[in-house]
Every structure is written in C-alpha cells, then in structure tokens.
Amino acid sequence: MLWALLARLITRQPPLFQAVVLGLCVGLFVTAGAQANTRDTVVEKAVLQTAVAGVIAATLFYLGLLRSRRQPDRVGADWRDGVYVMVWLLGSAAAVMALFGQGGLKVAALAIVPLVLLAAPALQGFRLILGRGWE
C-alpha cells in the first residue's frame, strides 16, 4: 500500500514534473556509470554529464507523455511503467558498476538516491508487467 502511494506521488503529477524527475535520475545514472572507474571525479565534468543526459531523457519522456495524452488509443498506457522499470534496472546496473569500480561508494552515491526515488514507480511497473504481460 505504501509503495502504491509513493508511486502515485510521482506518476500522478503533471507531465513536466514527471519528465524532470526522470531526466534528473537518468542523468545521475549515466554519470555514475561513466565515472565508475574514475578514482578522482571532476565535479564540472560530472555536472555537465548529468545535465546533458538529463535534458535529453527528460525531453524524450515529456514528448512521449504529451503524445500519450493526445492519442490515448494509439499509444499504450503501460509504456510509462515500462520506462520506469528500464531506467531503474539500468540505474541499478550503474550503481553496482560504480560500487565495485575504482570510483567506489563516492560515485555509487550518485545512483543510490535516484534508485530509491524511482523504486516505487518501478515496482508498480514490475507488478503490472508480470501481472498482465507485454500486451
């Protein structure tokens, strides 16, 4: 029940808010994965990586959300849950790579907070995918 409420906290917000949250998380995951084997991380480079990846992901997700609102019959409703699941899985992989790479916990921390933030929508997506399958 608590996970469903947390998932609604993100998924029931306006498209722009959802896109910003997802874009920021993707940017942090990309940075954690790219800096996984870097012992001395340059902050300016990490911020630039996060911003560029985040803006690209947020823009694409926002456009997808707008299209699904305009044409709900042509665009499936479950694609958003699939995106949250894939981002969470790839973010988990980036966190593990960073944790066991030369970057260590310092770099892995970039991915841990977004993993917790996206856990509720991802678990809701897992439940929907496993319950209904890929229709």
Residue frames relative to the residue before (quaternion, step in Angstrom):
aa qw qx qy qz dx dy dz
M 1.0000 0.0000 0.0000 0.0000 0.00 0.00 0.00
L 0.6625 0.5051 -0.3077 0.4598 3.58 0.93 -0.90
W 0.6438 0.5221 -0.3251 0.4553 3.59 0.99 -0.82
A 0.6373 0.5244 -0.3316 0.4571 3.59 1.01 -0.76
L 0.6480 0.5068 -0.3181 0.4712 3.58 1.02 -0.76
L 0.6584 0.4964 -0.3088 0.4741 3.57 0.99 -0.80
A 0.6307 0.5228 -0.3330 0.4670 3.58 1.05 -0.72
R 0.6541 0.5056 -0.3145 0.4666 3.59 0.99 -0.78
L 0.5574 0.6123 -0.3889 0.4039 3.56 1.13 -0.60
I 0.7322 0.3706 -0.2216 0.5267 3.58 1.03 -0.73
T 0.7588 0.4427 -0.2421 0.4119 3.59 0.67 -1.06
R 0.6787 0.4707 -0.3038 0.4749 3.63 1.16 -0.31
Q 0.5003 0.6457 -0.4245 0.3906 3.58 1.27 0.14
P 0.6635 -0.4802 0.3700 0.4386 3.61 -1.24 0.21
P 0.6674 -0.5352 0.3392 0.3912 3.60 -1.15 0.56
L 0.6438 0.5320 -0.3410 0.4315 3.60 0.94 -0.77
F 0.6428 0.5128 -0.3191 0.4713 3.60 0.98 -0.81
Q 0.6561 0.5064 -0.3134 0.4635 3.60 0.90 -0.90
A 0.6692 0.5060 -0.3027 0.4522 3.57 0.94 -0.89
V 0.6471 0.5110 -0.3275 0.4613 3.60 0.98 -0.78
V 0.6526 0.5063 -0.3173 0.4660 3.60 0.94 -0.87
L 0.6867 0.4691 -0.2920 0.4724 3.58 0.83 -0.95
G 0.6547 0.5229 -0.3173 0.4443 3.61 0.94 -0.82
L 0.6494 0.5037 -0.3172 0.4733 3.57 0.98 -0.80
C 0.6520 0.5079 -0.3144 0.4670 3.58 0.98 -0.82
V 0.6527 0.5014 -0.3182 0.4705 3.59 0.92 -0.87
G 0.6416 0.5306 -0.3274 0.4468 3.58 0.95 -0.82
L 0.6699 0.4829 -0.2982 0.4787 3.57 0.97 -0.83
F 0.6334 0.5208 -0.3340 0.4647 3.60 1.04 -0.71
V 0.6478 0.5093 -0.3201 0.4674 3.59 0.94 -0.85
T 0.6618 0.5004 -0.3083 0.4653 3.57 0.93 -0.84
A 0.6493 0.5070 -0.3226 0.4661 3.59 0.95 -0.82
G 0.6729 0.4885 -0.2999 0.4676 3.58 0.96 -0.80
A 0.6853 0.4841 -0.2873 0.4621 3.58 0.97 -0.85
Q 0.7398 0.3924 -0.2178 0.5012 3.60 1.06 -0.70
A 0.3326 0.7956 -0.4662 0.1978 3.60 1.27 0.12
N 0.7855 0.2869 -0.1553 0.5259 3.58 0.98 -0.75
T 0.5194 0.6055 -0.4271 0.4257 3.55 1.17 0.57
R 0.3406 -0.7671 0.5098 0.1888 3.54 -0.56 1.15
D 0.7793 0.1977 -0.1049 0.5853 3.60 0.94 -0.87
T 0.1711 -0.8180 0.5460 0.0595 3.55 -0.13 1.30
V 0.3124 -0.7207 0.5900 0.1870 3.56 -0.96 0.92
V 0.4487 -0.7338 0.4449 0.2498 3.56 -0.57 1.18
E 0.6492 0.5290 -0.3308 0.4351 3.60 0.90 -0.86
K 0.6562 0.5030 -0.3027 0.4741 3.56 1.00 -0.84
A 0.6549 0.5126 -0.3121 0.4594 3.59 0.96 -0.83
V 0.6503 0.5039 -0.3184 0.4709 3.59 0.98 -0.81
L 0.6521 0.5100 -0.3152 0.4640 3.59 0.96 -0.82
Q 0.6413 0.5153 -0.3200 0.4698 3.60 0.96 -0.83
T 0.6598 0.5078 -0.3053 0.4622 3.56 0.92 -0.92
A 0.6781 0.5013 -0.2983 0.4472 3.58 0.88 -0.91
V 0.6862 0.4835 -0.2987 0.4540 3.59 0.82 -0.93
A 0.6878 0.4614 -0.2904 0.4793 3.59 0.81 -0.93
G 0.6538 0.5292 -0.3113 0.4423 3.58 0.99 -0.80
V 0.6614 0.4973 -0.3100 0.4681 3.58 0.94 -0.85
I 0.6512 0.5067 -0.3238 0.4630 3.59 0.93 -0.82
A 0.6929 0.4698 -0.2856 0.4665 3.60 0.81 -0.95
A 0.6565 0.5109 -0.3180 0.4549 3.60 0.94 -0.84
T 0.6478 0.5202 -0.3222 0.4538 3.59 0.96 -0.81
L 0.6810 0.4811 -0.2952 0.4665 3.58 0.85 -0.92
F 0.6612 0.4966 -0.3060 0.4718 3.59 0.96 -0.83
Y 0.6404 0.5242 -0.3203 0.4610 3.59 0.99 -0.82
L 0.6580 0.4967 -0.3122 0.4721 3.59 0.92 -0.85
G 0.6404 0.5183 -0.3196 0.4681 3.58 1.04 -0.73
L 0.6501 0.5053 -0.3168 0.4709 3.58 0.99 -0.80
L 0.6521 0.5054 -0.3237 0.4632 3.59 0.96 -0.78
R 0.6588 0.5029 -0.3136 0.4634 3.58 0.95 -0.83
S 0.6648 0.4953 -0.3195 0.4590 3.59 0.95 -0.76
R 0.6348 0.5041 -0.3404 0.4765 3.60 1.14 -0.45
R 0.6803 0.4891 -0.2916 0.4615 3.57 1.04 -0.75
Q 0.8009 0.1406 -0.0424 0.5806 3.57 0.99 -0.85
P 0.0465 -0.8529 0.5192 0.0293 3.61 0.47 1.12
D 0.6493 0.5203 -0.3343 0.4426 3.61 1.11 -0.48
R 0.7025 0.4547 -0.2700 0.4763 3.61 1.10 -0.60
V 0.7348 0.3216 -0.1942 0.5648 3.59 1.11 -0.62
G 0.4503 -0.7125 0.4698 0.2625 3.58 -0.71 1.06
A 0.5078 -0.6704 0.4568 0.2899 3.55 -1.08 0.71
D 0.6800 0.5270 -0.2901 0.4191 3.60 1.12 -0.54
W 0.4495 0.7043 -0.4633 0.2953 3.61 1.18 -0.10
R 0.6160 0.5607 -0.3494 0.4290 3.59 1.05 -0.74
D 0.6519 0.5009 -0.3161 0.4735 3.58 0.98 -0.82
G 0.6304 0.5316 -0.3246 0.4633 3.58 1.06 -0.71
V 0.6276 0.5247 -0.3327 0.4692 3.57 1.06 -0.72
Y 0.6524 0.5064 -0.3196 0.4645 3.59 0.92 -0.87
V 0.6443 0.5196 -0.3221 0.4596 3.60 0.98 -0.81
M 0.6920 0.4776 -0.2904 0.4569 3.59 0.82 -0.96
V 0.6439 0.5075 -0.3302 0.4677 3.59 0.95 -0.80
W 0.6601 0.5052 -0.3122 0.4600 3.59 0.96 -0.83
L 0.6596 0.5018 -0.3148 0.4626 3.60 0.94 -0.82
L 0.6825 0.4650 -0.2907 0.4831 3.59 0.91 -0.88
G 0.6198 0.5280 -0.3375 0.4725 3.59 1.11 -0.61
S 0.6202 0.5269 -0.3377 0.4729 3.56 1.07 -0.70
A 0.6429 0.5117 -0.3188 0.4725 3.57 0.99 -0.80
A 0.6491 0.5082 -0.3201 0.4669 3.60 0.97 -0.80
A 0.6486 0.5146 -0.3243 0.4575 3.60 0.99 -0.78
V 0.6586 0.4958 -0.3122 0.4721 3.60 0.96 -0.81
M 0.6299 0.5257 -0.3317 0.4656 3.58 1.01 -0.82
A 0.6830 0.4830 -0.2893 0.4653 3.57 0.91 -0.90
L 0.6543 0.5316 -0.3216 0.4310 3.57 0.96 -0.83
F 0.7652 0.3403 -0.1892 0.5127 3.57 0.95 -0.85
G 0.5585 0.5808 -0.3976 0.4389 3.59 1.26 0.03
Q 0.7237 -0.4315 0.3114 0.4394 3.55 -1.28 -0.15
G 0.5701 0.6111 -0.3760 0.4002 3.58 1.21 -0.42
G 0.2418 -0.8257 0.4778 0.1776 3.55 1.16 -0.65
L 0.8179 -0.2675 0.2019 0.4676 3.50 -1.28 -0.47
K 0.5780 0.6037 -0.3718 0.4041 3.57 1.13 -0.65
V 0.7178 0.4003 -0.2389 0.5171 3.58 0.96 -0.85
A 0.6266 0.5483 -0.3407 0.4367 3.60 1.02 -0.73
A 0.5767 0.5968 -0.3744 0.4136 3.59 1.14 -0.56
L 0.5601 0.5973 -0.3853 0.4254 3.59 1.19 -0.47
A 0.7517 0.3913 -0.2081 0.4884 3.58 1.07 -0.68
I 0.5762 0.6281 -0.3871 0.3516 3.60 1.10 -0.47
V 0.6706 0.5014 -0.3109 0.4497 3.61 0.85 -0.87
P 0.6840 0.4528 -0.3179 0.4755 3.66 0.83 -0.78
L 0.5858 0.5658 -0.3785 0.4398 3.61 1.11 -0.55
V 0.6573 0.4902 -0.3055 0.4841 3.57 0.97 -0.83
L 0.6519 0.5289 -0.3127 0.4445 3.58 0.98 -0.83
L 0.7598 0.3662 -0.1982 0.4993 3.59 0.94 -0.85
A 0.4176 0.7320 -0.4629 0.2746 3.61 1.22 -0.02
A 0.6788 0.5090 -0.3088 0.4299 3.60 0.84 -0.89
P 0.6962 0.4265 -0.3100 0.4872 3.67 0.77 -0.82
A 0.6278 0.5327 -0.3472 0.4489 3.60 1.07 -0.65
L 0.6623 0.4882 -0.3155 0.4728 3.61 0.94 -0.80
Q 0.6109 0.5212 -0.3470 0.4845 3.57 1.09 -0.65
G 0.6494 0.5119 -0.3085 0.4702 3.58 1.01 -0.78
F 0.6167 0.5332 -0.3358 0.4719 3.58 1.01 -0.79
R 0.6600 0.5165 -0.3048 0.4524 3.56 0.91 -0.94
L 0.6778 0.4840 -0.2946 0.4685 3.58 0.92 -0.87
I 0.6689 0.5008 -0.3044 0.4573 3.58 0.95 -0.87
L 0.7075 0.4448 -0.2703 0.4780 3.59 0.87 -0.91
G 0.6632 0.5159 -0.3083 0.4461 3.59 1.09 -0.63
R 0.7937 0.2856 -0.1286 0.5215 3.56 0.98 -0.87
G 0.3885 -0.6973 0.5017 0.3334 3.54 1.11 -0.62
W 0.6017 -0.5382 0.4373 0.3964 3.55 -1.31 -0.03
E 0.1445 -0.8249 0.5428 0.0641 3.59 -0.10 1.22
